[in-house]
Amino acid sequence: MITIIFYILAAITLGTGLLTVLSKNPIHSAVYMIICFFSISGHYLMLNALFLAVINIVVYAGAIIVLLLFTLMLMNLSEQHEPKKKVASRIAATVSACLMGLVLLAAMLKSTPVIESYKAEGADFQSVSVIGQVLLEEYLVPFEFAAILLLAAMIGAVLISKKEKNA
């Protein structure tokens, strides 16, 4: 039964991922991306990673997609305003995508697992308290750097969007 659910979720994830990239309408692409994020959360649930599943739904399917949809609606994209792509740029994009796929395939084939055997320590690594403890003890400096970076980006966005008064 679990295998059937996995294959269904995998088909939904791959199908909506392809539809996200191949769809001509950006709003449809965003909807396909939301469905893809929910199916990835289903994979997290199958792995018993409840915290990751909830964070994926809240952060990606919630906040980022809302931001993306607002941006798409504000930009008012239509095919009339978009210039036609040259053949050389299409060929370059295809070649670079194929090279990137080749690099990813080579990396997957050459990778080996770091941990060969697992030890049972008795700690529940899925709990929020353990995740918070690790985040604020072992990774405190990168966590603070990320907070400062997000604060600087927010201040920059406010300053850019602020209209200057013509005197």
C-alpha positions in Angstrom: 0.0 0.0 0.0 2.8 2.4 0.9 4.5 1.6 -2.4 1.4 2.5 -4.4 1.0 5.8 -2.5 4.7 6.6 -3.2 4.3 6.0 -6.9 1.1 8.1 -7.0 2.9 10.9 -5.2 6.0 10.6 -7.4 3.8 10.7 -10.6 2.0 13.8 -9.3 5.3 15.5 -8.4 7.0 14.8 -11.7 3.9 15.6 -13.7 3.2 18.9 -12.0 6.9 19.8 -12.1 6.9 19.3 -15.9 3.7 21.2 -16.2 5.1 24.1 -14.2 8.0 24.4 -16.6 6.1 23.8 -19.8 2.9 25.8 -19.1 2.6 29.0 -21.2 0.4 30.8 -18.6 2.3 31.9 -15.5 -0.7 31.6 -13.3 -1.2 28.0 -14.3 2.5 27.4 -13.6 2.1 28.8 -10.1 -0.9 26.5 -9.5 1.0 23.5 -10.8 3.9 24.4 -8.5 1.5 24.5 -5.5 0.3 21.0 -6.3 3.9 19.9 -6.6 4.8 21.4 -3.2 1.9 19.5 -1.6 2.9 16.2 -3.2 6.5 16.8 -1.9 5.0 17.3 1.5 3.3 14.0 1.1 6.7 12.4 0.5 7.9 14.0 3.7 5.0 12.6 5.6 5.8 9.1 4.2 9.3 9.6 5.6 7.8 10.5 9.0 9.3 14.0 8.7 6.3 15.8 10.0 8.2 19.1 10.8 9.5 19.3 7.2 6.1 18.6 5.8 4.5 21.3 7.7 7.3 23.8 7.0 7.1 22.9 3.3 3.4 23.7 3.2 3.6 26.8 5.3 6.7 28.4 3.7 6.6 27.2 0.1 3.0 26.5 -0.7 1.8 29.4 1.5 4.1 32.3 1.6 6.3 32.0 -1.5 3.5 31.1 -3.9 1.4 34.0 -2.6 4.4 36.3 -3.2 4.8 34.8 -6.7 1.2 35.2 -7.6 1.1 38.8 -6.5 4.2 39.5 -8.5 2.7 37.8 -11.6 -0.5 39.8 -11.2 1.4 43.1 -10.8 3.6 42.5 -13.8 0.7 41.7 -16.1 2.6 39.4 -18.3 1.2 38.7 -21.7 2.5 37.3 -25.0 2.1 40.7 -26.8 4.8 42.4 -24.8 7.3 39.5 -24.8 9.9 39.7 -27.7 10.6 36.6 -29.7 13.7 34.6 -28.8 16.5 34.2 -31.3 17.4 30.7 -32.5 21.0 31.1 -31.1 19.7 31.8 -27.6 17.3 28.8 -27.8 20.2 26.5 -28.8 22.4 27.9 -26.1 19.7 27.4 -23.5 19.2 23.8 -24.7 22.9 23.0 -24.6 23.4 24.5 -21.2 20.3 22.6 -19.8 21.7 19.3 -21.2 25.2 20.1 -19.7 23.6 20.8 -16.4 21.7 17.5 -16.5 24.9 15.7 -17.4 26.7 17.3 -14.4 23.8 16.3 -12.1 23.8 12.8 -13.4 27.5 12.4 -13.0 27.3 13.8 -9.4 24.5 11.3 -8.6 26.5 8.4 -10.0 29.7 9.3 -8.2 28.1 10.1 -4.8 28.5 7.6 -2.0 26.7 7.6 1.4 28.6 9.3 4.1 27.2 7.2 6.9 27.4 3.5 6.3 25.6 2.4 9.5 23.2 4.1 11.8 23.2 4.0 15.5 20.0 4.3 17.6 20.6 7.1 20.1 17.1 7.3 21.5 16.6 10.9 20.6 13.6 12.1 18.6 15.2 14.2 15.8 11.8 15.1 14.4 10.7 17.2 17.5 10.7 20.9 17.2 12.7 21.3 20.5 15.6 19.2 19.2 15.6 21.1 15.9 15.6 24.4 17.8 18.3 23.3 20.2 20.6 22.2 17.3 19.8 25.4 15.3 20.5 27.7 18.2 23.6 25.9 19.6 25.5 24.3 16.7 24.4 26.6 13.9 23.9 29.9 15.8 26.3 32.0 13.7 24.9 30.9 10.2 21.4 31.4 11.7 22.2 35.0 12.7 23.9 35.7 9.4 20.7 34.6 7.6 18.6 36.8 9.9 20.8 39.8 9.1 20.7 39.1 5.4 16.9 38.9 5.4 16.7 42.1 7.4 19.0 43.9 4.9 16.9 42.5 2.0 13.7 43.7 3.6 15.1 47.2 4.3 16.4 47.3 0.7 13.0 46.4 -0.7 11.3 49.1 1.4 13.8 51.7 0.2 13.5 50.6 -3.5 9.7 50.7 -3.4 9.5 54.0 -1.6 8.6 56.8 -4.0 10.6 60.0 -4.0 8.6 63.2 -3.6 9.3 65.7 -6.4 9.8 69.1 -4.8 
